[in-house]
């Protein structure tokens, strides 16, 4: 495989479904061990009441250390910079050694660099990445700076609820008020080689609306979506995986390209096939193979 957008199947990690779980809820943490999610964000922030913050921190760190979540990626979302809990949350999370530490409301590259320095000072293992939540107009306008500030930052997480609040916008089907911000962050992610996750869907009873938003997110280019309820997992996994038709078409593109090597012009069912189509096909198959490997575990 060649080209900047091609996924190495040995490095690619599916993040179709990324579920927030309140770390203060021990039953929820136990249930998460059996869910078909690609990743879990053990939450110390919005989902946790102030008087449960210490308990949530202890629970999340114990869960990250436990090794009981199988192939699921484990991230801990700490309380934001400047809150009364942040200075206790960050070193505790780093010491627990999760796959990632998620920090809300990041607004600049300087904040990223300061967080990375704090993580290193707290002894975070090299494998513990930083995931930055981008959820304000300032973050949208500085997203490339944020995404490119450190190699330790590997994932951008859209905070669409806060973004709508800051914009004085409404949540409507199709998300027209948010599309400019979403698109700016997608551009920044692709420009810097950073994974990007779509925001949550609030109505857990609206399966049709949720499925439509998953499809929209995939079409826009998101790598996966953050979730707030276990009932959203299956639809999300399906939406962000290549369909059987897409996999079949990718294989056909590669076969046509190989068969036409040296011909100058290659076509498939009347469609012109160029090297960029080959790279896209390789990426589809790499994602498919990585997801298939999960089901075999």
N, C-alpha and C positions, 0 to 999 in steps of 0.2 A: 504493500500500500504506500501511496505517496500523496503529498499534498497536505496543506496545513489543517484541513478540516476532517481528515481521516482519523477515525478512532482506532487506536491500538486495542484489540480485544483483550490483551493481557493486562491493560491498564484501565480500560473502561469499567466503570462501576454503575450499574443501573440505579437511578434515583427517581423512578417513576412516581412512587408514592412515598411521601415523607410525612409521618403522622406526629402531630403534637400530642404529648401525653402529660397531664399534670403530675409532677413528681411527688406531690403531697398525697396522691391517691395510690396506696399500695396495691389495691385490687387491680387498678388500671395497669400498673407496671407489670403485674403478674400476667394479666391477659395479653399484654403486648408480646409476650414470648411465643404466642401461638398465631399471631396475625401475619398475613402474607404481605407485609410491608417491606419495601426496600430499605427504609431508614426510619428511625425514631428520633424525635427531638424531645428529650426529657425536660419539661418546662419548669423553670423557677420563677418566671415572670408573670405574664398576664393571667395564666390559669391558676395562680396560687395566691391565696389571701395573705395579707401581711403577717398575721399571727402564725402562718404555716410555713413561712419562708425557710426557717432553719431546718425543719423536718424535711421539706422538699429537697433542700441541698444535700442533706445526709442520704436520703433515699436515692437521689440521682447518682451521687458518687458511688454508692454501694452497687447500684445496678450497672454502672459503667465498668466497675472492677470485676463483676461477677462472672463474666464469660458465659452467661446463660441465655443470650439472645441470638445465638447461632450466627447466621450469615448477615443478619440485619446490622446496618450501620447505626452506631449510637452517637448521638450528639447531645450536648447539654446546653440549653439556652439559659444564660445568666441574665440577671437584671442589668439594665442599661447603665452606661457611664454616667456618673453623677447621682445615681440613686444611693440610698443608704445601705443597700445590700451588695452593691457591685464589688466593693473591695474585699468582701468575704467570699463572694461567689467565684470570682475568677481564679484565685489561687487554688481553691478547693477543687474546682472543675479540672484545672490543669493537672493537679496531683492525681486525680482519678484516672487520667489517661484515656479519655473517650476518643472516638474517631474525630470528633470536632467539638469546638466550643462555638456556640451561636451567640452573637451580640446584637441586640436590637438598636435601631435608630442610629446607624452609622451615617455620618454626613460628609466625611472628608478623608483624603489619603493620610493626613496627619493623625487622625484618630486610629486608622488601621495600623500605622507604624507604631503608635504608642501602645496599642493592644498587643501587637506582636512582641514588643520589647517586654511588656508585663508578663506575657505568657512564657517567654524564655526565662525571665527572672524567677518565675514560679516553678520552673523545672518541667514544663510541659514536654512530653516526649515528642520526638521529631515527627511521629506519625499523626499527632493531634493537629488537625487543621483549624483554621479560623473560617467560619461562615459569617458573612456580614449581611444583616438585614437592612435593606434599603426601602424606606417607607415615608420619606418626606420630599417635598419639592426640591429642597437643597440637594438631597441625595440623588434625585433624578438628574439634576443639572451637572452633578460632579461624579457621575457613576463610573466613567472611564478612569478617572483619577483614583477612585476607591478600588475598583477591580484590579488596577495595575500597581497598587501600592506595595504589595508584598507577595512573594511566592507562597507564603503560608496561607494566604487567602485563596481558597479554592472554589467556594460556592457563594453566589449571591442569592439571597432569599427575599422575594418581593413581599412587602407588608402592605397589602392592598387596602385593608381596613383603615389603617392610619393615613395612608395616602389620600383616600377618599375624604377622610375627616379634614385633613390639612387643606385640601382643594375646595372644601365646601361643596363637594360633588355628591351625587346620588349613586347608589348601587342599582344599576339597570341591566337588563339582559343585553349582552354584547359588549358591555363595559366601555362604551364610547368615551365617557369622561376620563377614563384612566389610560386609554390606549397610547397617548403621547408619552407618558411616563414609562409604561411597560416597554414601548419600542426603544426609547433611549437606553434603557437598561439592557435590553437584548443586544443592541448594537455594541454597548460597552463590553458585555460578556463575550461576544464573538470576537471583538477586536483584541481582547486580552487572553483568550483561551480559558475563560472561566465558566464553570457550570452555573446555570441559572434556573431557579425554581419559581414557579408561579405561586400566587397568593392563595388564600383559603376561600372556600365557598361557604357562606354562613348558614344557609337553610338546609339543615341535614335531612329534612323531610322531602325536599324537592330533588328527587333523583334525576328527573328529566333535565332540569336546569343545570344540575351539577355535571351531568354527562356532556351537555352542550358546551359548558365552559371548559371542560377537559379537552374536548376536541379543538376548541378555539385556541387554547394554550399550546397544544401540540402544533397546530398550523402556524401559529406565530413564531414558534421555534424554541419554546421552553423545553428543558430536559425532563421535567416532572412537575409535580404540584404538591404543595403542602396541604394537609388535611386536618380536620378537627374531630372526625368521628370514624370509628372502625368500619362503619357501614359504607364509607366512601372508597374503601381500598380497592375492591375488585374492579369497579368501573374505571378508576384511575389507572390501575395497572394495564387494563385492556386498551385504554385510549393512548397511552404513551409507549406502547409496544408496537413494532411494525406489524401490520396486518399480514395474514397469509398471502393475500394478493400482492402486497408490497414486497414481501420476501421472494415470491415467485418471479416478479418482474425484475428485481435486483439480480437474481441468478441468471435470468435471460439476458439482461444487459451485459453482464460479464462474459457469458458464453458468446454472444454476438461479437463483442469486442475482441475476444481471443480468436474467434474464427476469422475475423476480418483483419487481423494484424498485417500491417503493411499495405492495406488496400487504399488507405488515404481517407476514404469515406465509408462509414459503417452505419447501417440502418437496422432498425428493429420494428417490424410491423408498421413501416412507413415513417418511423421517427428517426431523426438524425441522432446518432450516439457519438458524443465527444468525450474527451478525457474527464471533463467535469462531471458528466453523467456516470462515468465509471467510478469516480471517487465517491459520489453519493451512494451508488449501489454498494460499494465496499463498506461504507459506513452503516448502511441499513443492515447488512449481513453481520457486521461486527456486533451491533446492538442486539440483533436477534440471537446470536450465539451466546452472548453474555447473559441474556435473560433466560435462555434455555438451560444454561449451566446452573442457574439458581434453582430451577425446578428439579434438577437432578440431585441436588444436595440432600 
